[in-house]
Amino acid sequence: MQSASSAFPDRDTVASKISTLSADDEAWLRLLLENPQQDEALLEGLLIFLDRESQSRFLNALKLEKCGRWFGDNAPARLQIRLHEVAKSSQHPAYNAFKSGLAKSGGLEKAYPKSPL
């Protein structure tokens, strides 16, 4: 019997998949996004990825923006608000670049469209 601390996938694996974001990693992450039981591991992995990027010597804003756009385009409605909360959790430029990509994707607006008055 597995303990909760050894749950699959672990947040470091998620962070490394987000970091490379190859076609295979994108497919793996899409499967993860389909499973609500994996939301915490996904969000923790995203935080680790953003923290690592914020500590790197070179800030790759285009990569971070692309990552934000990918998540905005692919994440289900249940995660859109939480993704924006993660993006707003720091004022570091790495988080801002990710937040910019999320905003450009329009994922939040698609998940929660404004009702006409």
N, C-alpha and C positions, 0 to 999 in steps of 0.2 A: 504494500500500500504506500502510495507516494504522500509526502507531506505537502502542505500548502506552499512552503518555501521553494520546493523544487518543481513548481508548476511549469508546464510548457505553454508557450515559449517564455523564456526568461527575458527580462527587460534589456539585458546586454545584447542578446541576439537580435531583438527588435531594433535596438539602436544601430547595430552594425548593418542590418538590412536597410534601414532608412538612410544610412550614410552612403552606401553604394548605389542604391536605387536603380539597379540594373533591371532588365526585363524580367529575369527570374525573380528578383527581389520584389518587384512590383506585383507579380502574380502571387507570391507568398503573402505579401501584405494585404492584397485584396481578399484572400481567404481569411486572414486574421480579422479584417474589418467586418466580415459577414457573421462573425461569432461574438455575440454580446458578452459571453463569459470571458473573453480575452481583452475586453476594453481597458481594464486597469494595466495589464502588461503592455499593451500598445501605448497608452498615454505615458506610462513611466519610461518606456523606451524612447519615446519622443522627447521627453524632458532630458534624458541622459544625452541624446543626440544633440539637442540644442545647447546644453551645458558644455559639451565637448567642443562644439563649434564656437561658442562664445569664449572659450579659453585658448583656442588655437592662435597661432602667430599671424595667420593670414585669414581674413574674413572673406569667404566666398559667398557674397550676397546673392549672386545669380543662382547658385546651387540651392541656397536656402529659400529663395523666392520660388524656384521651380518645385521644391519639396512642398512648400505651403500650397502652391497651386494644385499639385498632385493630390494632396490630402483633401483639399476643398472639392476637387472634382470627383474623388472616389469614395470619400467617407460617407456613410449613411447619415440620415438626418439626426439620429440619436447621438451622434458624436460631434456634430458641427459646433454646438455651443461650447462643448468641452475643449475642442481644438482651439477656439478663439480665446478661451480662458487661459490655456497653456501659452498661446502666443502673447498674451497681455501680461504674463506673470513676471516679466522682466523688461526693463527699458534698454537692455543691451541691443546693439545693432543687429546681432544675429537673430534675436527674437523679432525685431522689427521687420527684418527681411522676410522671415517666415510669415509673419502677420500680413505683410503686403501681398504675398502670394495667395494666402487664404482669401483675402479681400477680393483680389482680381478674379479668383475662380467663381465667385458668386455662390459658393456652396451654402452659406448661411441663408441667403435670400431664396435659394431654390428649396431648401429644407423647410423654411418658415416664411412663405410668401406673405407680403403685406396685404391685408384685406382692404378692398376699396370701401371708402366710407360713403 
